[in-house]
Amino acid sequence: DLRWRDRLVLPLAASLPVLMTYAATGGVTTIKVPAPMQAALGLGASLDIGVLYFVYISLLAIFCTNAINILAGVNGLECGQAVVIGLTIIVFNVVQLLRWPDDEVLVKHNLFSLYVLLPFIGCSLGLLWHNWYPSAVFVGDTYCYFAGMTFAVAGILGHFSKTMLL
């Protein structure tokens, strides 16, 4: 069992390589400003928030890991939740690939996400088989953090982190 402080610090430390990779590959730190906010605040269509975007990415990693871990203790629920979320992201990636097949950057990012999530889903389905009631395997915090960071990495380096929160 981990203390609550450790549940916040570990994902933050694990997100540092993701942050460095995102920055090194030229990750964008601009956000689109909704039309009503543009007029009300006198802003343009996009706003570069710089370092705050990296804070957001770190918080996303903490959120993803704890969103899986919050349901820990019920046989099959962590794995089942991860499989459902993973399949949903895969459907999202496939829809994106079918909608914009000519956008090379979008295709590259969605394929990266698929390359990360397809093996993860395969492993999770195998684990779910043994974690379903009556459980022969208990996943614990290790799987929860692995699943959460897998989703965070797919969302961040696949450049759809805002959609990932939904």
DSSP file with accessible surface (Angstrom, degrees, kcal/mol):
  #  RESIDUE AA STRUCTURE BP1 BP2  ACC     N-H-->O    O-->H-N    N-H-->O    O-->H-N    TCO  KAPPA ALPHA  PHI   PSI    X-CA   Y-CA   Z-CA
    1    1 A D              0   0  196      0, 0.0     2,-0.3     0, 0.0   139,-0.0   0.000 360.0 360.0 360.0 133.4    0.0    0.0    0.0
    2    2 A L        -     0   0   54      1,-0.0     2,-0.1     2,-0.0     5,-0.0  -0.763 360.0-117.0 -99.5 145.5    1.2    3.4   -0.9
    3    3 A R     >  -     0   0  143     -2,-0.3     4,-1.6     1,-0.1     3,-0.4  -0.405  32.2-109.3 -72.3 159.0    0.6    6.6    1.0
    4    4 A W  H  > S+     0   0  166      1,-0.2     4,-0.7     2,-0.2     5,-0.1   0.851 118.8  57.0 -61.9 -33.1   -1.4    9.3   -0.7
    5    5 A R  H >> S+     0   0  120      1,-0.2     4,-2.0     2,-0.2     3,-0.8   0.909 106.1  49.9 -64.8 -39.0    1.7   11.5   -1.0
    6    6 A D  H 3> S+     0   0   50     -3,-0.4     4,-2.4     1,-0.2    -1,-0.2   0.835 102.1  62.2 -68.0 -30.8    3.5    8.7   -2.9
    7    7 A R  H 3< S+     0   0   56     -4,-1.6    -1,-0.2     1,-0.2    -2,-0.2   0.696 111.3  39.5 -68.3 -18.6    0.5    8.3   -5.2
    8    8 A L  H <X S+     0   0   75     -3,-0.8     4,-1.1    -4,-0.7    -2,-0.2   0.796 117.0  47.0 -94.6 -36.9    1.1   11.9   -6.4
    9    9 A V  H  X S+     0   0   86     -4,-2.0     4,-2.6     2,-0.2     5,-0.2   0.901 105.1  57.8 -76.4 -40.2    4.9   12.0   -6.5
   10   10 A L  H  X S+     0   0   87     -4,-2.4     4,-2.5     1,-0.2     5,-0.2   0.932 108.7  43.6 -61.3 -48.7    5.5    8.7   -8.3
   11   11 A P  H  > S+     0   0    2      0, 0.0     4,-1.5     0, 0.0    -1,-0.2   0.884 112.6  54.8 -64.4 -32.7    3.5    9.6  -11.5
   12   12 A L  H  X S+     0   0   76     -4,-1.1     4,-0.6     2,-0.2     3,-0.3   0.944 110.8  44.3 -63.6 -44.6    5.0   13.1  -11.4
   13   13 A A  H >< S+     0   0   54     -4,-2.6     3,-0.9     1,-0.2    -1,-0.2   0.894 112.8  52.4 -65.9 -38.1    8.5   11.5  -11.5
   14   14 A A  H 3X S+     0   0   46     -4,-2.5     4,-0.5     1,-0.2    -1,-0.2   0.753 103.1  59.4 -70.1 -22.4    7.5    9.0  -14.1
   15   15 A S  H 3X S+     0   0    1     -4,-1.5     4,-2.7    -3,-0.3    -1,-0.2   0.646  82.5  84.3 -81.6 -12.0    6.1   11.9  -16.3
   16   16 A L  H <X S+     0   0   92     -3,-0.9     4,-2.5    -4,-0.6     5,-0.2   0.919  89.7  47.7 -60.1 -45.4    9.5   13.6  -16.5
   17   17 A P  H  > S+     0   0   72      0, 0.0     4,-2.4     0, 0.0    -1,-0.2   0.899 112.4  50.9 -62.3 -34.7   10.8   11.5  -19.4
   18   18 A V  H  X S+     0   0   14     -4,-0.5     4,-2.8     2,-0.2    -2,-0.2   0.925 110.2  49.5 -65.8 -42.7    7.5   12.1  -21.3
   19   19 A L  H  X S+     0   0   22     -4,-2.7     4,-2.5     2,-0.2    -1,-0.2   0.914 111.9  47.9 -61.7 -44.0    7.9   15.8  -20.7
   20   20 A M  H  X S+     0   0  124     -4,-2.5     4,-2.7     2,-0.2    -1,-0.2   0.905 112.8  48.4 -65.4 -40.4   11.4   15.8  -22.0
   21   21 A T  H  X S+     0   0   64     -4,-2.4     4,-1.9    -5,-0.2    -2,-0.2   0.923 111.3  50.4 -65.0 -42.3   10.5   13.8  -25.1
   22   22 A Y  H  <>S+     0   0    4     -4,-2.8     5,-2.6     1,-0.2    -2,-0.2   0.928 114.7  43.5 -61.6 -44.1    7.5   16.1  -25.7
   23   23 A A  H ><5S+     0   0   55     -4,-2.5     3,-1.3     1,-0.2    -2,-0.2   0.907 113.2  51.5 -68.4 -40.3    9.8   19.2  -25.5
   24   24 A A  H 3<5S+     0   0   88     -4,-2.7    -1,-0.2     1,-0.3    -2,-0.2   0.802 107.0  53.2 -69.9 -27.7   12.6   17.6  -27.5
   25   25 A T  T 3<5S-     0   0   94     -4,-1.9    -1,-0.3    -5,-0.2    -2,-0.2   0.262 124.0 -99.7 -92.5  13.3   10.3   16.6  -30.4
   26   26 A G  T < 5 -     0   0   63     -3,-1.3    -3,-0.2     1,-0.2    -2,-0.1   0.849  51.5-170.6  77.4  35.4    8.9   20.1  -30.7
   27   27 A G      < -     0   0   14     -5,-2.6     2,-0.2    -6,-0.2    -1,-0.2  -0.312  23.3-117.5 -61.3 137.4    5.7   19.7  -28.8
   28   28 A V        -     0   0   81      1,-0.1    -1,-0.1     2,-0.1   131,-0.0  -0.544  21.9-168.3 -78.8 143.9    3.4   22.6  -29.2
   29   29 A T        +     0   0   21     -2,-0.2    20,-2.2     2,-0.1    21,-0.5   0.037  52.7 110.1-117.7  23.2    2.4   24.6  -26.1
   30   30 A T  E     -A   48   0A  58     18,-0.3     2,-0.3    19,-0.1    18,-0.3  -0.744  49.3-158.9 -99.1 149.4   -0.4   26.6  -27.7
   31   31 A I  E     -A   47   0A  52     16,-2.5    16,-2.4    -2,-0.3     2,-0.4  -0.905  22.7-113.4-122.1 152.5   -4.1   26.1  -26.9
   32   32 A K  E     -A   46   0A 189     -2,-0.3    14,-0.3    14,-0.2    13,-0.1  -0.736  28.3-139.0 -84.8 133.4   -7.1   27.1  -29.0
   33   33 A V        -     0   0   14     12,-2.5     5,-0.1    -2,-0.4    -1,-0.0  -0.805  21.7-115.6 -94.9 127.0   -9.1   29.8  -27.4
   34   34 A P    >>  -     0   0   80      0, 0.0     4,-1.9     0, 0.0     3,-0.6  -0.292  27.8-113.5 -59.5 147.6  -12.9   29.4  -27.7
   35   35 A A  H 3> S+     0   0   68      1,-0.2     4,-1.8     2,-0.2     5,-0.2   0.872 114.2  52.0 -54.5 -44.2  -14.6   32.1  -29.8
   36   36 A P  H 3> S+     0   0   99      0, 0.0     4,-2.1     0, 0.0    -1,-0.2   0.891 111.0  48.7 -62.4 -34.6  -16.6   33.6  -26.9
   37   37 A M  H <> S+     0   0   88     -3,-0.6     4,-2.5     2,-0.2     6,-0.4   0.815 104.8  59.6 -72.6 -31.8  -13.4   34.0  -24.8
   38   38 A Q  H  X>S+     0   0   59     -4,-1.9     5,-1.2     2,-0.2     4,-1.0   0.941 111.8  39.1 -60.1 -47.0  -11.6   35.5  -27.8
   39   39 A A  H  <5S+     0   0   88     -4,-1.8    -2,-0.2     3,-0.2    -1,-0.2   0.917 117.7  48.7 -70.6 -41.7  -14.0   38.4  -27.9
   40   40 A A  H  <5S+     0   0   80     -4,-2.1    -2,-0.2    -5,-0.2    -1,-0.2   0.878 124.1  29.0 -68.4 -38.7  -14.4   38.8  -24.1
   41   41 A L  H  <5S-     0   0  108     -4,-2.5    -1,-0.2    -5,-0.1    -2,-0.2   0.443 104.6-119.0-102.3  -3.6  -10.7   38.8  -23.4
   42   42 A G  T  <5 +     0   0   67     -4,-1.0     2,-0.2    -5,-0.2    -3,-0.2   0.850  63.5 146.3  69.0  34.5   -9.4   40.3  -26.6
   43   43 A L      < -     0   0   63     -5,-1.2    -1,-0.2    -6,-0.4     4,-0.1  -0.578  46.4-115.3 -99.6 165.4   -7.3   37.2  -27.4
   44   44 A G        -     0   0   46      2,-0.3    -1,-0.1    -2,-0.2   -11,-0.1  -0.088  45.6 -83.0 -82.7-169.8   -6.5   35.6  -30.8
   45   45 A A  S    S+     0   0   67    -13,-0.1   -12,-2.5     1,-0.1     2,-0.3   0.761 113.4  27.1 -71.1 -24.2   -7.5   32.2  -32.0
   46   46 A S  E     -A   32   0A  72    -14,-0.3     2,-0.4    -8,-0.0    -2,-0.3  -0.957  65.6-156.9-138.6 159.0   -4.6   30.5  -30.1
   47   47 A L  E     -A   31   0A  70    -16,-2.4   -16,-2.5    -2,-0.3     2,-0.7  -0.996  15.6-137.7-139.0 126.7   -2.6   31.3  -27.0
   48   48 A D  E     +A   30   0A 103     -2,-0.4   -18,-0.3   -18,-0.3    -2,-0.0  -0.773  21.6 177.5 -85.6 114.4    0.9   30.1  -26.2
   49   49 A I    >   -     0   0   47    -20,-2.2     3,-1.8    -2,-0.7     4,-0.2   0.441  16.9-173.1 -99.5  -0.8    0.9   29.1  -22.5
   50   50 A G  T >>  +     0   0   24    -21,-0.5     3,-1.4     1,-0.3     4,-0.7  -0.173  67.4  14.0  56.5-121.5    4.5   27.9  -22.5
   51   51 A V  H >> S+     0   0  108      1,-0.3     4,-1.7     2,-0.2     3,-0.5   0.792 118.7  68.3 -63.4 -28.1    5.6   26.2  -19.2
   52   52 A L  H <> S+     0   0  115     -3,-1.8     4,-2.3     1,-0.2    -1,-0.3   0.826  93.1  60.3 -63.0 -27.6    2.0   26.0  -18.0
   53   53 A Y  H <> S+     0   0    7     -3,-1.4     4,-2.2     1,-0.2    -1,-0.2   0.889 103.3  50.2 -66.6 -35.7    1.4   23.4  -20.7
   54   54 A F  H <X S+     0   0   50     -4,-0.7     4,-2.1    -3,-0.5    -1,-0.2   0.854 108.1  52.5 -71.4 -32.9    4.1   21.2  -19.2
   55   55 A V  H  X S+     0   0   73     -4,-1.7     4,-2.4     2,-0.2    -2,-0.2   0.929 108.9  51.3 -63.3 -43.1    2.4   21.6  -15.8
   56   56 A Y  H  X S+     0   0   52     -4,-2.3     4,-2.3     1,-0.2    -2,-0.2   0.918 108.6  50.7 -58.8 -44.4   -0.8   20.5  -17.4
   57   57 A I  H  X S+     0   0    0     -4,-2.2     4,-1.9     1,-0.2    -1,-0.2   0.912 109.7  50.5 -63.1 -41.2    0.9   17.4  -18.9
   58   58 A S  H  X S+     0   0   15     -4,-2.1     4,-1.8     1,-0.2    -1,-0.2   0.923 110.9  48.5 -61.9 -43.5    2.3   16.5  -15.5
   59   59 A L  H  X S+     0   0  105     -4,-2.4     4,-2.7     1,-0.2    -1,-0.2   0.849 106.8  57.3 -66.5 -32.2   -1.1   16.8  -13.9
   60   60 A L  H  X S+     0   0    3     -4,-2.3     4,-2.8     2,-0.2    -1,-0.2   0.911 105.3  50.6 -63.4 -41.0   -2.5   14.6  -16.7
   61   61 A A  H  X S+     0   0    0     -4,-1.9     4,-1.9     2,-0.2     5,-0.2   0.914 111.7  47.4 -63.5 -41.2   -0.1   11.8  -15.9
   62   62 A I  H  X S+     0   0   25     -4,-1.8     4,-2.1     1,-0.2     5,-0.2   0.926 113.4  49.1 -65.3 -42.3   -1.1   12.0  -12.2
   63   63 A F  H  X S+     0   0  107     -4,-2.7     4,-2.3     1,-0.2    -2,-0.2   0.930 109.7  50.4 -62.3 -47.9   -4.8   12.0  -13.2
   64   64 A C  H  X S+     0   0    9     -4,-2.8     4,-1.3     1,-0.2    -1,-0.2   0.916 112.4  46.1 -61.0 -43.7   -4.5    9.0  -15.5
   65   65 A T  H  X S+     0   0    0     -4,-1.9     4,-2.1     1,-0.2     3,-0.3   0.930 116.5  43.8 -67.3 -42.2   -2.7    6.8  -13.0
   66   66 A N  H  X S+     0   0   40     -4,-2.1     4,-1.6     1,-0.2    -1,-0.2   0.778 105.1  63.1 -76.6 -23.7   -5.1    7.7  -10.2
   67   67 A A  H  < S+     0   0   28     -4,-2.3     4,-0.3    -5,-0.2    -1,-0.2   0.864 111.3  38.7 -66.4 -34.1   -8.2    7.3  -12.4
   68   68 A I  H >< S+     0   0    1     -4,-1.3     3,-1.1    -3,-0.3    -2,-0.2   0.898 116.0  52.3 -78.0 -40.9   -7.3    3.6  -12.8
   69   69 A N  H >< S+     0   0   11     -4,-2.1     3,-1.8     1,-0.2    -2,-0.2   0.731  91.1  75.4 -71.1 -20.8   -6.1    3.1   -9.3
   70   70 A I  T 3< S+     0   0  136     -4,-1.6    -1,-0.2     1,-0.3    -2,-0.1   0.797  96.6  48.5 -66.0 -24.2   -9.3    4.5   -7.7
   71   71 A L  T X  S+     0   0   65     -3,-1.1     3,-1.0    -4,-0.3    -1,-0.3   0.197  83.7 136.9 -99.0  16.7  -11.2    1.3   -8.5
   72   72 A A  T <   +     0   0   42     -3,-1.8     3,-0.1     1,-0.2    -3,-0.0  -0.287  51.2  44.6 -64.9 147.0   -8.5   -1.0   -7.1
   73   73 A G  T 3  S+     0   0   72      1,-0.3     2,-0.5    67,-0.0    -1,-0.2   0.249  82.2 103.1 106.2 -11.5   -9.6   -3.9   -5.0
   74   74 A V  S X> S-     0   0   83     -3,-1.0     3,-1.9    59,-0.0     4,-0.7  -0.914  82.2-105.9-106.1 126.8  -12.5   -5.2   -7.1
   75   75 A N  T 34 S-     0   0   55     -2,-0.5    58,-0.3     1,-0.3    57,-0.1  -0.229  97.0  -5.3 -55.1 122.5  -11.7   -8.3   -9.1
   76   76 A G  T 3> S+     0   0    2     55,-0.3     4,-2.3    56,-0.2    -1,-0.3   0.315 102.9 106.8  82.8  -9.0  -11.3   -7.5  -12.8
   77   77 A L  H <> S+     0   0   69     -3,-1.9     4,-2.7     2,-0.2     5,-0.2   0.919  77.4  47.2 -75.1 -41.0  -12.3   -3.9  -12.5
   78   78 A E  H  X S+     0   0    9     -4,-0.7     4,-2.3    -7,-0.2    -1,-0.2   0.959 119.1  40.8 -63.6 -48.0   -8.9   -2.3  -13.0
   79   79 A C  H  > S+     0   0    0      2,-0.2     4,-2.5     1,-0.2    -2,-0.2   0.912 116.0  50.5 -65.8 -42.5   -8.1   -4.4  -16.0
   80   80 A G  H  X S+     0   0   16     -4,-2.3     4,-2.4     2,-0.2    -1,-0.2   0.916 111.2  48.2 -62.5 -42.4  -11.6   -4.1  -17.4
   81   81 A Q  H  X S+     0   0   42     -4,-2.7     4,-2.6     1,-0.2     5,-0.2   0.926 112.0  49.6 -63.1 -43.7  -11.6   -0.4  -17.1
   82   82 A A  H  X S+     0   0    0     -4,-2.3     4,-2.8    -5,-0.2    -2,-0.2   0.899 110.6  50.2 -64.2 -38.7   -8.2   -0.2  -18.8
   83   83 A V  H  X S+     0   0   10     -4,-2.5     4,-2.8     2,-0.2     5,-0.2   0.934 111.9  47.5 -65.4 -43.7   -9.4   -2.4  -21.6
   84   84 A V  H  X S+     0   0   91     -4,-2.4     4,-2.1     2,-0.2    -2,-0.2   0.942 115.3  44.8 -64.3 -45.8  -12.5   -0.3  -22.2
   85   85 A I  H  X S+     0   0   53     -4,-2.6     4,-2.3     2,-0.2    -2,-0.2   0.936 114.4  49.7 -63.7 -44.8  -10.6    3.0  -22.1
   86   86 A G  H  X S+     0   0    0     -4,-2.8     4,-2.3    -5,-0.2    -2,-0.2   0.920 110.9  48.4 -61.4 -43.6   -7.8    1.6  -24.4
   87   87 A L  H  X S+     0   0   83     -4,-2.8     4,-2.5     1,-0.2    -1,-0.2   0.885 110.0  53.2 -64.9 -35.6  -10.4    0.3  -26.9
   88   88 A T  H  X S+     0   0   89     -4,-2.1     4,-2.4    -5,-0.2    -2,-0.2   0.920 109.6  47.5 -65.2 -41.9  -12.1    3.7  -26.9
   89   89 A I  H  X S+     0   0   14     -4,-2.3     4,-2.7     2,-0.2    -2,-0.2   0.898 110.3  52.8 -66.3 -37.7   -8.8    5.4  -27.6
   90   90 A I  H  X S+     0   0   22     -4,-2.3     4,-2.6     2,-0.2    -2,-0.2   0.928 109.1  49.0 -63.5 -43.1   -8.1    2.9  -30.4
   91   91 A V  H  X S+     0   0   91     -4,-2.5     4,-2.7     2,-0.2     5,-0.2   0.929 110.5  51.8 -60.9 -42.8  -11.5    3.7  -32.0
   92   92 A F  H  X S+     0   0   56     -4,-2.4     4,-2.4     1,-0.2    -2,-0.2   0.932 110.6  48.2 -58.4 -45.9  -10.7    7.4  -31.7
   93   93 A N  H  X S+     0   0    0     -4,-2.7     4,-2.3     2,-0.2    -2,-0.2   0.912 111.6  49.0 -62.5 -42.7   -7.4    6.9  -33.5
   94   94 A V  H  X S+     0   0   63     -4,-2.6     4,-2.3     2,-0.2    -2,-0.2   0.917 111.0  50.1 -65.2 -41.4   -8.9    4.8  -36.2
   95   95 A V  H  X S+     0   0   64     -4,-2.7     4,-2.3     1,-0.2    -2,-0.2   0.930 110.9  49.8 -62.3 -43.1  -11.6    7.4  -36.8
   96   96 A Q  H  X S+     0   0   28     -4,-2.4     4,-2.0     1,-0.2    -1,-0.2   0.902 110.7  49.9 -61.4 -41.7   -9.0   10.2  -36.9
   97   97 A L  H  < S+     0   0   33     -4,-2.3    -1,-0.2     1,-0.2    -2,-0.2   0.870 113.0  46.3 -65.8 -36.2   -7.0    8.1  -39.5
   98   98 A L  H  < S+     0   0  134     -4,-2.3    -2,-0.2     1,-0.2    -1,-0.2   0.827 113.1  49.3 -75.7 -31.1  -10.1    7.6  -41.6
   99   99 A R  H  < S+     0   0  151     -4,-2.3    -2,-0.2     1,-0.2    -1,-0.2   0.868 126.2  21.7 -75.3 -40.4  -11.2   11.3  -41.5
  100  100 A W    ><  +     0   0  110     -4,-2.0     3,-0.9    -5,-0.2    -1,-0.2  -0.532  66.3 154.9-128.9  69.8   -7.8   12.8  -42.4
  101  101 A P  T 3  S+     0   0   81      0, 0.0    -1,-0.1     0, 0.0    -3,-0.1   0.709  75.0  55.2 -71.0 -16.5   -5.7   10.2  -44.2
  102  102 A D  T 3  S+     0   0  148     -3,-0.1     2,-1.1     1,-0.1     3,-0.1   0.594  79.5  96.0 -93.9  -9.9   -3.7   12.9  -46.1
  103  103 A D    <>  -     0   0   78     -3,-0.9     4,-2.6     1,-0.2     5,-0.2  -0.689  57.6-167.6 -83.7 100.6   -2.5   14.8  -43.0
  104  104 A E  H  > S+     0   0  167     -2,-1.1     4,-2.4     1,-0.2    -1,-0.2   0.869  82.9  49.3 -60.8 -39.6    1.0   13.3  -42.4
  105  105 A V  H  > S+     0   0   84      2,-0.2     4,-2.4     1,-0.2    -1,-0.2   0.942 113.0  46.5 -67.3 -45.6    1.5   14.7  -38.9
  106  106 A L  H  > S+     0   0   38      1,-0.2     4,-2.5     2,-0.2     5,-0.2   0.916 112.9  50.2 -62.6 -42.0   -1.9   13.6  -37.7
  107  107 A V  H  X S+     0   0   35     -4,-2.6     4,-2.6     1,-0.2     5,-0.2   0.934 110.1  50.9 -62.4 -43.7   -1.4   10.1  -39.2
  108  108 A K  H  X S+     0   0  137     -4,-2.4     4,-2.1    -5,-0.2    -2,-0.2   0.930 112.3  46.0 -61.0 -44.4    2.0    9.9  -37.5
  109  109 A H  H  X S+     0   0   32     -4,-2.4     4,-2.0     1,-0.2    -1,-0.2   0.906 114.3  46.9 -68.3 -41.3    0.7   10.8  -34.1
  110  110 A N  H  X S+     0   0    3     -4,-2.5     4,-2.1     2,-0.2    -1,-0.2   0.865 111.1  51.8 -70.7 -35.0   -2.3    8.5  -34.3
  111  111 A L  H  X S+     0   0   54     -4,-2.6     4,-2.7    -5,-0.2    -2,-0.2   0.899 107.3  53.7 -66.2 -38.5   -0.2    5.6  -35.5
  112  112 A F  H  X S+     0   0   72     -4,-2.1     4,-1.7    -5,-0.2    -2,-0.2   0.942 108.9  48.9 -58.4 -46.4    2.2    6.2  -32.5
  113  113 A S  H  X S+     0   0    0     -4,-2.0     4,-2.7     1,-0.2    -1,-0.2   0.912 111.6  49.0 -60.8 -41.8   -0.8    5.9  -30.2
  114  114 A L  H  X S+     0   0   17     -4,-2.1     4,-2.6     1,-0.2    -1,-0.2   0.903 107.6  54.8 -64.3 -39.8   -2.0    2.7  -31.9
  115  115 A Y  H  < S+     0   0  157     -4,-2.7    -1,-0.2     1,-0.2    -2,-0.2   0.826 114.2  41.7 -63.7 -30.6    1.5    1.2  -31.6
  116  116 A V  H  X S+     0   0   38     -4,-1.7     4,-1.0    -5,-0.2    -2,-0.2   0.903 119.6  41.8 -80.2 -42.4    1.5    1.9  -27.9
  117  117 A L  H  X S+     0   0    0     -4,-2.7     4,-2.7    -5,-0.2     5,-0.2   0.804 101.3  64.7 -83.7 -30.4   -2.1    0.8  -27.2
  118  118 A L  H  X S+     0   0   97     -4,-2.6     4,-2.1     2,-0.2    -1,-0.2   0.953 108.2  40.6 -62.1 -48.6   -2.5   -2.4  -29.3
  119  119 A P  H  > S+     0   0   78      0, 0.0     4,-2.6     0, 0.0     5,-0.2   0.897 114.3  55.3 -64.6 -35.1    0.1   -4.4  -27.3
  120  120 A F  H  X S+     0   0    7     -4,-1.0     4,-2.7     1,-0.2    -2,-0.2   0.920 107.5  48.4 -61.6 -43.4   -1.2   -2.9  -24.1
  121  121 A I  H  X S+     0   0   12     -4,-2.7     4,-2.6     2,-0.2     5,-0.2   0.915 110.5  52.0 -63.7 -41.5   -4.7   -4.1  -24.9
  122  122 A G  H  X S+     0   0   47     -4,-2.1     4,-1.9    -5,-0.2    -2,-0.2   0.944 113.0  43.7 -60.1 -46.2   -3.4   -7.6  -25.7
  123  123 A C  H  X S+     0   0   89     -4,-2.6     4,-2.4     1,-0.2    -2,-0.2   0.902 113.7  51.4 -65.2 -40.2   -1.6   -7.8  -22.4
  124  124 A S  H  X S+     0   0    0     -4,-2.7     4,-2.7    -5,-0.2    -1,-0.2   0.869 107.5  52.0 -68.0 -36.3   -4.5   -6.4  -20.5
  125  125 A L  H  X S+     0   0   87     -4,-2.6     4,-1.7     2,-0.2    -1,-0.2   0.908 110.8  48.4 -65.5 -40.1   -6.9   -8.9  -22.0
  126  126 A G  H  X S+     0   0   38     -4,-1.9     4,-1.0    -5,-0.2    -2,-0.2   0.912 114.4  45.9 -64.0 -40.7   -4.6  -11.7  -21.0
  127  127 A L  H  X S+     0   0   44     -4,-2.4     4,-1.5     1,-0.2     3,-0.4   0.890 107.9  57.2 -68.8 -37.2   -4.4  -10.3  -17.5
  128  128 A L  H  X S+     0   0   30     -4,-2.7     4,-1.4     1,-0.2    -1,-0.2   0.873  99.4  60.2 -62.0 -36.0   -8.1   -9.7  -17.3
  129  129 A W  H  < S+     0   0  208     -4,-1.7    -1,-0.2     1,-0.2    -2,-0.2   0.900 113.9  35.5 -58.0 -40.3   -8.7  -13.4  -18.0
  130  130 A H  H  < S+     0   0   96     -4,-1.0     6,-2.7    -3,-0.4     7,-1.4   0.621 116.5  54.5 -90.0 -14.1   -6.8  -14.3  -14.8
  131  131 A N  H  < S+     0   0    2     -4,-1.5   -55,-0.3     4,-0.2     4,-0.2   0.541  84.2 103.8 -97.4  -6.9   -8.0  -11.3  -12.8
  132  132 A W  S  < S-     0   0  155     -4,-1.4   -56,-0.2    -5,-0.2     4,-0.2  -0.348  87.1 -43.5 -73.4 156.3  -11.7  -11.9  -13.3
  133  133 A Y  S    S+     0   0  176    -58,-0.3    -1,-0.1     1,-0.2    -2,-0.1  -0.348 134.9  36.0 -62.2 134.0  -13.7  -13.4  -10.4
  134  134 A P  S    S-     0   0  107      0, 0.0    -1,-0.2     0, 0.0    -2,-0.2   0.520 100.5-146.0 -78.7 127.3  -12.4  -15.7   -8.8
  135  135 A S        +     0   0   23     -4,-0.2    -4,-0.2     1,-0.1     3,-0.1  -0.326  30.6 177.6 -68.7 137.4   -9.0  -14.0   -9.3
  136  136 A A  S    S+     0   0   80     -6,-2.7     2,-0.4     1,-0.2    -5,-0.2   0.541  79.8  41.0-103.3 -18.8   -5.9  -16.0   -9.6
  137  137 A V        -     0   0   58     -7,-1.4     2,-0.5   -10,-0.1    -1,-0.2  -0.995  68.0-156.2-131.9 135.1   -3.8  -12.8  -10.1
  138  138 A F        -     0   0  150     -2,-0.4    -7,-0.0     1,-0.1   -63,-0.0  -0.960   4.5-161.0-112.8 126.4   -4.2   -9.5   -8.2
  139  139 A V     >  +     0   0   18     -2,-0.5     4,-1.1     1,-0.1     3,-0.4   0.880  23.4 173.8 -79.8 -41.8   -2.8   -6.5  -10.1
  140  140 A G  H  >  -     0   0   35      1,-0.2     4,-1.4     2,-0.2     3,-0.2  -0.111  58.5 -36.2  68.3-164.0   -2.3   -4.0   -7.4
  141  141 A D  H  > S+     0   0   32      1,-0.2     4,-2.7     2,-0.2     5,-0.3   0.795 128.6  69.0 -65.6 -29.5   -0.7   -0.6   -7.8
  142  142 A T  H  > S+     0   0  119     -3,-0.4     4,-2.2     1,-0.2    -1,-0.2   0.950 104.9  38.7 -59.3 -50.8    1.8   -1.8  -10.3
  143  143 A Y  H  X S+     0   0   19     -4,-1.1     4,-3.2    -3,-0.2     5,-0.3   0.897 113.7  56.4 -67.0 -38.9   -0.7   -2.4  -13.1
  144  144 A C  H  X S+     0   0    0     -4,-1.4     4,-2.4     1,-0.2    -2,-0.2   0.924 111.5  42.4 -60.6 -44.0   -2.7    0.7  -12.2
  145  145 A Y  H  X S+     0   0   31     -4,-2.7     4,-2.4     2,-0.2     5,-0.2   0.891 114.7  51.2 -71.0 -36.8    0.4    2.9  -12.6
  146  146 A F  H  X S+     0   0  107     -4,-2.2     4,-2.1    -5,-0.3    -2,-0.2   0.946 113.4  44.6 -63.3 -46.0    1.4    1.1  -15.7
  147  147 A A  H  X S+     0   0    0     -4,-3.2     4,-2.3     2,-0.2     5,-0.2   0.936 114.3  49.0 -65.0 -45.8   -2.0    1.4  -17.3
  148  148 A G  H  X S+     0   0    0     -4,-2.4     4,-2.4    -5,-0.3   -83,-0.2   0.919 112.8  46.3 -62.1 -42.8   -2.3    5.1  -16.3
  149  149 A M  H  X S+     0   0   30     -4,-2.4     4,-2.9     2,-0.2     5,-0.2   0.853 108.8  56.6 -70.6 -31.1    1.1    6.0  -17.6
  150  150 A T  H  X S+     0   0   16     -4,-2.1     4,-2.5    -5,-0.2    -2,-0.2   0.943 110.4  44.3 -63.3 -44.2    0.4    4.1  -20.9
  151  151 A F  H  X S+     0   0    4     -4,-2.3     4,-2.4     2,-0.2    -2,-0.2   0.906 113.7  50.8 -65.5 -40.6   -2.7    6.2  -21.4
  152  152 A A  H  X S+     0   0    0     -4,-2.4     4,-3.0     2,-0.2     5,-0.3   0.936 111.9  46.6 -63.5 -44.6   -0.8    9.4  -20.5
  153  153 A V  H  X>S+     0   0   32     -4,-2.9     4,-2.3     1,-0.2     5,-0.5   0.931 112.8  49.6 -64.2 -43.5    2.0    8.6  -22.9
  154  154 A A  H  X5S+     0   0    0     -4,-2.5     4,-0.9    -5,-0.2    -1,-0.2   0.915 116.4  42.8 -62.3 -40.4   -0.4    7.8  -25.7
  155  155 A G  H  <>S+     0   0    0     -4,-2.4     5,-2.6    -5,-0.2     6,-0.5   0.904 119.2  41.4 -72.8 -41.2   -2.3   11.0  -25.2
  156  156 A I  H ><5S+     0   0    4     -4,-3.0     3,-1.1    -5,-0.2     5,-0.2   0.969 123.2  35.1 -74.4 -53.3    0.7   13.3  -24.7
  157  157 A L  H 3<5S+     0   0   29     -4,-2.3    -1,-0.2    -5,-0.3    -3,-0.2   0.704 115.5  57.4 -79.1 -15.5    3.0   12.0  -27.4
  158  158 A G  T 3<<S-     0   0    3     -4,-0.9    -1,-0.3    -5,-0.5    -2,-0.2   0.425 111.2-126.2 -86.4  -2.0    0.0   11.3  -29.7
  159  159 A H  T < 5S+     0   0   57     -3,-1.1    -3,-0.2    -4,-0.1    -4,-0.1   0.838  84.2 100.8  61.1  39.8   -0.9   15.0  -29.3
  160  160 A F     >< +     0   0   16     -5,-2.6     4,-1.9    -6,-0.2    -4,-0.2  -0.156  32.1 135.5-138.0  44.8   -4.5   14.5  -28.1
  161  161 A S  H  > S+     0   0    2     -6,-0.5     4,-1.1     1,-0.2    -5,-0.1   0.832  71.1  55.2 -65.0 -31.4   -4.0   15.0  -24.4
  162  162 A K  H  > S+     0   0  103      1,-0.2     4,-0.6     2,-0.2     3,-0.4   0.910 109.0  47.2 -70.5 -36.7   -7.1   17.2  -24.1
  163  163 A T  H >4 S+     0   0   62      1,-0.2     3,-1.0     2,-0.2    -2,-0.2   0.855 103.4  65.1 -68.4 -32.1   -9.3   14.5  -25.7
  164  164 A M  H 3< S+     0   0   25     -4,-1.9    -1,-0.2     1,-0.3    -2,-0.2   0.834  92.9  60.8 -60.6 -33.9   -7.7   12.1  -23.3
  165  165 A L  H 3<        0   0   74     -4,-1.1    -1,-0.3    -3,-0.4    -2,-0.2   0.821 360.0 360.0 -64.6 -29.3   -9.2   13.9  -20.3
  166  166 A L    <<        0   0  184     -3,-1.0    -1,-0.2    -4,-0.6    -2,-0.2   0.865 360.0 360.0 -70.0 360.0  -12.7   13.1  -21.7
